Amino acid sequence: MTHLLCEIETTDFAGWKSAFADEAEARRLAGLTLLQMWRGADEPARVVCLFEVADRPRAQSWLDREAGFGGTFTAHFLKTV
């Protein structure tokens, strides 16, 4: 199973979260299922999302289009070991 771990730095969490919610259908079509979202306890502008990936090429295409979900981000595809 493949997962995608994204870490996002945003300057407007409320605005980012609203835009992220609006993109739920696009994520579903990209084969992504949000498993968990965390917000930094000491860094409220930092968000970490864990997704289950059904189709890596579609997920990569979605990442390329989204360019950070409205913030600066890093993304890593991970495999369970």
Secondary structure in CASP SS format (residue, H / E / C, confidence):
PFRMAT SS
TARGET T0000
AUTHOR 0000-0000-0000
METHOD secondary structure of the structure
MODEL  1
M C 1.00
T E 1.00
H E 1.00
L E 1.00
L E 1.00
C E 1.00
E E 1.00
I E 1.00
E E 1.00
T C 1.00
T C 1.00
D C 1.00
F H 1.00
A H 1.00
G H 1.00
W H 1.00
K H 1.00
S H 1.00
A H 1.00
F H 1.00
A H 1.00
D H 1.00
E C 1.00
A H 1.00
E H 1.00
A H 1.00
R H 1.00
R H 1.00
L H 1.00
A C 1.00
G C 1.00
L E 1.00
T E 1.00
L E 1.00
L E 1.00
Q E 1.00
M E 1.00
W E 1.00
R E 1.00
G C 1.00
A C 1.00
D C 1.00
E C 1.00
P C 1.00
A C 1.00
R E 1.00
V E 1.00
V E 1.00
C E 1.00
L E 1.00
F E 1.00
E E 1.00
V E 1.00
A C 1.00
D C 1.00
R H 1.00
P H 1.00
R H 1.00
A H 1.00
Q H 1.00
S H 1.00
W H 1.00
L H 1.00
D H 1.00
R H 1.00
E H 1.00
A C 1.00
G C 1.00
F C 1.00
G C 1.00
G C 1.00
T E 1.00
F E 1.00
T E 1.00
A E 1.00
H E 1.00
F E 1.00
L E 1.00
K E 1.00
T C 1.00
V C 1.00
END
